[in-house]
Amino acid sequence: MDNNVKNYADEEHCPVRNVLDRFGDKWSMLVLMLLSDMEVLRFNEIHKYIGTISQKMLTVTLKKLEVDGLVNRKAYPEIPPRVEYSLTDRTKTLMPIIQDLAQWANQNMADIQYSRSKAV
């Protein structure tokens, strides 16, 4: 058996499962795409642009992306505090792949919705 296939079952060592699990959730890709488009945003700006994400979920999402080195968080020692978020250089290399996936989703969404409606 190919060594890559063996890794699929090993959650800890499978790069695909490990990485996609971290940013393949409902909100992370939206945050990454937004930061790619806007370059630098504050928390409230991200929240306003996405709209349907709760503040708590946005906090969790940004923290997770920061821990994985996908988002930079820069805090300014001001009153009131100002924090800005931007993409890391690593994430900038990932964005063409995410943008391709978004383009594929846009091109295929109607067919996918049709297939789902037939399955109900």
C-alpha positions as CSV (number, residue, x, y, z in Angstrom):
1,M,0.0,0.0,0.0
2,D,1.3,3.5,-0.9
3,N,2.6,5.3,2.1
4,N,0.4,8.4,1.4
5,V,-2.7,6.1,1.5
6,K,-1.7,4.8,4.9
7,N,-1.5,8.4,6.2
8,Y,-5.2,8.9,5.4
9,A,-6.2,6.8,8.4
10,D,-3.6,8.5,10.8
11,E,-5.3,11.8,11.8
12,E,-2.1,13.1,13.5
13,H,0.2,12.5,10.6
14,C,-2.1,12.9,7.6
15,P,-1.2,16.3,6.2
16,V,-4.5,16.6,4.3
17,R,-6.7,15.8,7.3
18,N,-4.6,17.8,9.7
19,V,-4.4,21.0,7.6
20,L,-7.9,21.0,6.0
21,D,-9.4,20.3,9.5
22,R,-8.0,23.6,10.6
23,F,-9.2,25.9,7.9
24,G,-11.9,23.9,6.2
25,D,-14.7,24.9,8.6
26,K,-17.6,27.1,7.9
27,W,-15.8,30.4,8.6
28,S,-12.1,30.2,8.2
29,M,-12.0,30.3,4.4
30,L,-14.3,33.2,4.3
31,V,-12.0,35.1,6.8
32,L,-9.0,34.2,4.7
33,M,-10.6,35.3,1.4
34,L,-11.8,38.5,3.0
35,L,-8.3,39.3,4.3
36,S,-6.9,38.4,0.9
37,D,-9.2,41.0,-0.7
38,M,-8.8,43.7,1.9
39,E,-5.2,43.0,3.1
40,V,-5.6,44.4,6.6
41,L,-8.8,44.5,8.7
42,R,-9.8,45.1,12.3
43,F,-12.0,42.6,14.2
44,N,-15.2,44.7,13.9
45,E,-14.6,45.2,10.1
46,I,-14.3,41.5,9.6
47,H,-17.4,40.9,11.6
48,K,-19.3,43.6,9.6
49,Y,-18.2,42.2,6.2
50,I,-19.2,38.6,7.1
51,G,-22.3,39.6,9.0
52,T,-23.7,36.2,10.0
53,I,-20.8,35.1,12.2
54,S,-21.1,35.7,15.9
55,Q,-18.4,37.6,17.7
56,K,-17.5,34.5,19.7
57,M,-17.1,32.4,16.6
58,L,-15.0,35.0,14.9
59,T,-12.8,35.2,17.9
60,V,-12.3,31.4,17.9
61,T,-11.7,31.4,14.1
62,L,-9.1,34.2,14.2
63,K,-7.3,32.6,17.2
64,K,-7.2,29.2,15.4
65,L,-5.9,30.8,12.2
66,E,-3.3,32.8,14.2
67,V,-2.1,29.7,16.1
68,D,-1.5,27.9,12.8
69,G,0.4,30.8,11.4
70,L,-2.2,31.6,8.7
71,V,-3.2,35.0,10.1
72,N,-1.0,37.8,11.6
73,R,-2.5,39.6,14.6
74,K,-1.0,43.0,15.4
75,A,-2.0,44.8,18.5
76,Y,-1.3,48.5,18.9
77,P,-0.7,49.9,22.4
78,E,-3.4,52.6,22.1
79,I,-6.5,53.5,24.0
80,P,-8.9,52.2,22.9
81,P,-6.9,49.1,21.9
82,R,-6.5,48.6,18.1
83,V,-5.9,45.1,16.7
84,E,-5.4,44.4,13.0
85,Y,-5.4,41.1,11.1
86,S,-3.7,40.2,7.9
87,L,-2.5,37.2,6.0
88,T,0.9,35.6,6.6
89,D,3.3,34.9,3.7
90,R,2.5,31.2,4.1
91,T,-1.2,31.9,3.6
92,K,-0.6,34.1,0.6
93,T,0.8,31.0,-1.2
94,L,-2.4,29.1,-0.2
95,M,-4.8,31.8,-1.6
96,P,-4.6,30.8,-5.3
97,I,-5.8,27.3,-4.3
98,I,-8.6,28.7,-2.2
99,Q,-9.6,31.1,-5.0
100,D,-9.6,28.2,-7.4
101,L,-11.9,26.2,-5.0
102,A,-14.2,29.3,-4.7
103,Q,-14.3,29.6,-8.5
104,W,-15.2,25.9,-8.8
105,A,-17.9,26.3,-6.1
106,N,-19.4,29.2,-8.0
107,Q,-19.4,27.4,-11.3
108,N,-20.9,24.2,-9.8
109,M,-23.3,25.5,-7.1
110,A,-26.5,25.3,-9.2
111,D,-25.8,21.7,-10.2
112,I,-24.9,20.7,-6.7
113,Q,-28.1,22.3,-5.3
114,Y,-30.1,20.5,-8.0
115,S,-28.5,17.1,-7.1
116,R,-29.3,17.8,-3.4
117,S,-32.9,18.6,-4.2
118,K,-33.3,15.3,-6.1
119,A,-31.9,13.4,-3.1
120,V,-34.6,14.7,-0.7
